Amino acid sequence: MAEAAPTGKSVPKAALDPLDLYGVRAALSEEERLVQDSVARLVDTEVLPVIQEAFEQHRFPRELVPKLAELGLLGSSLAGYDCAGLNAVCYGLICQELERGDSGIRSFVSVQSSLCMYPIHAFGSEEQKQRYLPRMARGEVIGCFGLTEPQGGSDPANMKTHAKRRGGDWVLNGAKMWITNGAIADLAVVWAVTPEGIRGFLVEKGSPGFTAPEIEHKFSLRASVTAALYLDNVVVPEERVLPGVVGLKGPLSCLTQARYGITWGVIGAAQACLRQMLDYTASRTLFGRALAQNQTIQVRLADMARRITSAQLLSLHLGRMKDEGTMQPVQVSLAKWNNCRMALDIARDARDMLGGAGISAEYVPIRHMLNLESVITYEGTETIHQLTVGRELTGFNAF
Ligand SMILES: Cc1cc2nc3c(=O)[nH]c(=O)nc-3n(C[C@H](O)[C@H](O)[C@H](O)COP(=O)(O)OP(=O)(O)OC[C@H]3O[C@@H](n4cnc5c(N)ncnc54)[C@H](O)[C@@H]3O)c2cc1C
């Protein structure tokens, strides 16, 4: 029987990337790898140097917007209108690398791309597309997406914000809550109830009766702007209504796009935590040996790698299905639930393995952990995604 290496002796390392044990990178196309590398460089040189301070100061590093735009990361998967027209896997990799930096930066790009540019691209008139999309791709117009209301985001069918016709215009009244980018947005896609059903309204900043105060005192996504939106008799002309969709399927189809990106994004946050824990546990000595030499520490690190690997394979497969046009919303729910839970658990465990140092922003896990508390909640809470999968399995709607 082969003898185990004596405790304390290191064994030769396999040439596997600990953050990519199944070689997902090798399954990418040349273009996908190039996109990943260019975003990784941006994160290393522009995001990581400023993000800790921005998070501590509760400040969105807006100076990054032109750099994100220059790389083609805003509306990257849309075709035409100065957008990059990349595939879904590229969009996923963009989210993954950005969230390796910070969930707040990835949130900015998700909202701009999937929640604001996507509905204009999918449901807008030609005039609306020409007016907004090229400027949004250049980062000159910042967008937000107003669906959630104060009385409960999980039940968007209970929407109170409404629009009534007045001559050739619409008059909007209501309130939206927890809106990413809200206070810095030049354009809000606001979903409101009309006599015909729920419709999307393009509300420009400065419209009389429209205000977007920032929500302060957040302990999560501190490097992202979150706001309430108030609409008090806001007049929106007919040409600012999205003509191509009526009903909840409008906002829900946007959420499917954004949630798909989140499934990739959170992998980046988890990878950042595992990377730091591999370094930390190798260099910290307790009881006369490296922390990484303890069995329970190795089990915890191995469990992180197991969960990251599963999430990577899930997202890659989902991305390929999205590119083939076969991806179903319930599959996105499963992946959003699985991957957010994976990343949050890893960030919490990494924070614990750092001991006291784990409460310091000098190490990344606590920032990722706090951010992921939002990411697991927004775009459908974990429970909502579980119930979506449950409905698919049983045929019973348990909401
Ligand atoms: C930082 C941040 C940014 C956000 N950005 C945006 C944005 O840009 N645009 C936007 O429109 N929204 C945004 N949101 C809102 C987000 O989508 C909602 O917070 C989320 O959908 C949950 O809604 P809620 O907060 O009203 O919680 P609620 O819907 O009140 O849910 C409260 C709790 O009840 C549970 N629950 C709900 N229904 C059931 C049920 N049937 N059975 C069992 N449990 C249930 C939920 O899982 C949750 O635990 C953001 C939120 C945050 C925190």
The ligand as an SDF file (V2000), in Angstrom:
LIG
                    3D

 53 58  0  0  0  0  0  0  0  0999 V2000
  -28.4810   47.0470   -3.6770 C   0  0  0  0  0  0  0  0  0  0  0  0
  -29.7530   46.7490   -4.4130 C   0  0  0  0  0  0  0  0  0  0  0  0
  -29.8960   47.1490   -5.7380 C   0  0  0  0  0  0  0  0  0  0  0  0
  -31.0960   46.9180   -6.4220 C   0  0  0  0  0  0  0  0  0  0  0  0
  -31.2480   47.3800   -7.7170 N   0  0  0  0  0  0  0  0  0  0  0  0
  -32.4830   47.3160   -8.3030 C   0  0  0  0  0  0  0  0  0  0  0  0
  -32.7170   47.9300   -9.5810 C   0  0  0  0  0  0  0  0  0  0  0  0
  -31.7890   48.4820  -10.2080 O   0  0  0  0  0  0  0  0  0  0  0  0
  -33.9860   47.9380  -10.0830 N   0  0  0  0  0  0  0  0  0  0  0  0
  -35.0230   47.3310   -9.4350 C   0  0  0  0  0  0  0  0  0  0  0  0
  -36.1360   47.3780   -9.9390 O   0  0  0  0  0  0  0  0  0  0  0  0
  -34.8270   46.7280   -8.2250 N   0  0  0  0  0  0  0  0  0  0  0  0
  -33.5900   46.7040   -7.6450 C   0  0  0  0  0  0  0  0  0  0  0  0
  -33.3810   46.1210   -6.4220 N   0  0  0  0  0  0  0  0  0  0  0  0
  -34.5290   45.5430   -5.7230 C   0  0  0  0  0  0  0  0  0  0  0  0
  -34.4860   44.0400   -5.5710 C   0  0  0  0  0  0  0  0  0  0  0  0
  -34.7350   43.4190   -6.7930 O   0  0  0  0  0  0  0  0  0  0  0  0
  -35.4810   43.6670   -4.4650 C   0  0  0  0  0  0  0  0  0  0  0  0
  -34.9080   44.0830   -3.2420 O   0  0  0  0  0  0  0  0  0  0  0  0
  -35.8000   42.1990   -4.4240 C   0  0  0  0  0  0  0  0  0  0  0  0
  -36.5330   41.8150   -5.5680 O   0  0  0  0  0  0  0  0  0  0  0  0
  -36.6220   41.8360   -3.1930 C   0  0  0  0  0  0  0  0  0  0  0  0
  -37.6830   42.7050   -3.0280 O   0  0  0  0  0  0  0  0  0  0  0  0
  -37.9310   43.4050   -1.5960 P   0  0  0  0  0  0  0  0  0  0  0  0
  -36.6560   44.0170   -1.1660 O   0  0  0  0  0  0  0  0  0  0  0  0
  -39.1030   44.2840   -1.7030 O   0  0  0  0  0  0  0  0  0  0  0  0
  -38.2190   42.1910   -0.5990 O   0  0  0  0  0  0  0  0  0  0  0  0
  -39.6360   41.4580   -0.4340 P   0  0  0  0  0  0  0  0  0  0  0  0
  -40.2250   41.1630   -1.7610 O   0  0  0  0  0  0  0  0  0  0  0  0
  -40.4510   42.2280    0.5400 O   0  0  0  0  0  0  0  0  0  0  0  0
  -39.1990   40.0740    0.2360 O   0  0  0  0  0  0  0  0  0  0  0  0
  -38.9100   39.9640    1.6350 C   0  0  0  0  0  0  0  0  0  0  0  0
  -38.5990   38.5110    1.9710 C   0  0  0  0  0  0  0  0  0  0  0  0
  -39.7480   37.7000    1.7090 O   0  0  0  0  0  0  0  0  0  0  0  0
  -39.3760   36.5810    0.9150 C   0  0  0  0  0  0  0  0  0  0  0  0
  -40.5290   36.1830    0.1120 N   0  0  0  0  0  0  0  0  0  0  0  0
  -41.1670   36.9230   -0.8360 C   0  0  0  0  0  0  0  0  0  0  0  0
  -42.2020   36.2380   -1.3500 N   0  0  0  0  0  0  0  0  0  0  0  0
  -42.2120   35.0240   -0.7280 C   0  0  0  0  0  0  0  0  0  0  0  0
  -43.0450   33.8590   -0.8280 C   0  0  0  0  0  0  0  0  0  0  0  0
  -44.0710   33.7920   -1.6960 N   0  0  0  0  0  0  0  0  0  0  0  0
  -42.7660   32.8060   -0.0340 N   0  0  0  0  0  0  0  0  0  0  0  0
  -41.7440   32.8490    0.8500 C   0  0  0  0  0  0  0  0  0  0  0  0
  -40.9220   33.9240    0.9840 N   0  0  0  0  0  0  0  0  0  0  0  0
  -41.1510   34.9870    0.2030 C   0  0  0  0  0  0  0  0  0  0  0  0
  -38.2120   37.0720    0.0990 C   0  0  0  0  0  0  0  0  0  0  0  0
  -37.4320   35.9890   -0.3910 O   0  0  0  0  0  0  0  0  0  0  0  0
  -37.4670   37.9160    1.1300 C   0  0  0  0  0  0  0  0  0  0  0  0
  -36.6930   37.0810    1.9360 O   0  0  0  0  0  0  0  0  0  0  0  0
  -32.1580   46.2600   -5.7570 C   0  0  0  0  0  0  0  0  0  0  0  0
  -31.9920   45.8240   -4.4330 C   0  0  0  0  0  0  0  0  0  0  0  0
  -30.8040   46.0580   -3.7690 C   0  0  0  0  0  0  0  0  0  0  0  0
  -30.6590   45.6010   -2.3410 C   0  0  0  0  0  0  0  0  0  0  0  0
  1  2  1  0
  2  3  1  0
  2 52  2  0
  3  4  2  0
  4  5  1  0
  4 50  1  0
  5  6  2  0
  6  7  1  0
  6 13  1  0
  7  8  2  0
  7  9  1  0
  9 10  1  0
 10 11  2  0
 10 12  1  0
 12 13  2  0
 13 14  1  0
 14 15  1  0
 14 50  1  0
 15 16  1  0
 16 17  1  0
 16 18  1  0
 18 19  1  0
 18 20  1  0
 20 21  1  0
 20 22  1  0
 22 23  1  0
 23 24  1  0
 24 25  2  0
 24 26  1  0
 24 27  1  0
 27 28  1  0
 28 29  2  0
 28 30  1  0
 28 31  1  0
 31 32  1  0
 32 33  1  0
 33 34  1  0
 33 48  1  0
 34 35  1  0
 35 36  1  0
 35 46  1  0
 36 37  1  0
 36 45  1  0
 37 38  2  0
 38 39  1  0
 39 40  1  0
 39 45  2  0
 40 41  1  0
 40 42  2  0
 42 43  1  0
 43 44  2  0
 44 45  1  0
 46 47  1  0
 46 48  1  0
 48 49  1  0
 50 51  2  0
 51 52  1  0
 52 53  1  0
M  END
$$$$
